[in-house]
Amino acid sequence: MKLKKESPDEIVSILGEGVELVGDISFTRGLRIDGAVKGKLHSEAILQIGPQGRVEGEAIIRKVSVSGELRGVVYASDRVEIRKEGKVYGDVFTPCLIIEAGAVFEGKCNMSDRKAEKSEEIQS
């Protein structure tokens, strides 16, 4: 029997529609948010914010894909993707920013190496 290798980009947890969470979340494998989160998110995996998802706070993450709404500061070590229906209000620190036509981004983007220093500083 061959075991499937787990990927940090595989979504294994879902915070469903109608769920509201206030507090910090730390996760090791992919998380999809279709509900509402207010707090700090920390992970070396992927975060997907679904079309109904709402996140308010700071995200220190490897990769984030936004189809819903994110308000706050994002430190992404890999990339930030704002899908056509996505909305991001806040500053983004990442080496790669992808914004699809129709998406909303109100904030500043910093693509220098200083974001990596901030991310490492916060993790310590």
MORADA-V254001 format. One line per field, one symbol per residue. ss: DSSP state (2 for helix, 1 for strand, 0 for the rest). phi: phi as a letter, one per 30 degrees, with the letter a starting at -180 (. if undefined). burial: b if it has 16 or more other ideal C-beta (glycine too) atoms within 10 Angstrom, else e. A space follows every 10 residues. Layout:
ss->???
phi->???
burial->???
//
This chain:
ss->0000000000 1111100001 1100111001 1110011100 1110011110 0001110011 1111110011 1001111111 1100001110 0111001110 0001110011 0002222222 2220
phi->.cddddcdcd dcbbcdeicb bckdbbbcbe bccccbbblc cbaccccccd ecdbbbkcbc bdbbbcccbb bkccccdcab ccdecdbbck dbcadbbcbd ejdcbblcbc cddddddddd dddd
burial->eeeeeeebee eeeebeeeee eeeebebebb bbbbbbbeeb bbbebbbbbb eebbbebbbb bbbbbbbbbb ebbbbbbbbb bbbeebbbeb ebbbeebebe eebebeeeee eeeebeeebe eeee
//
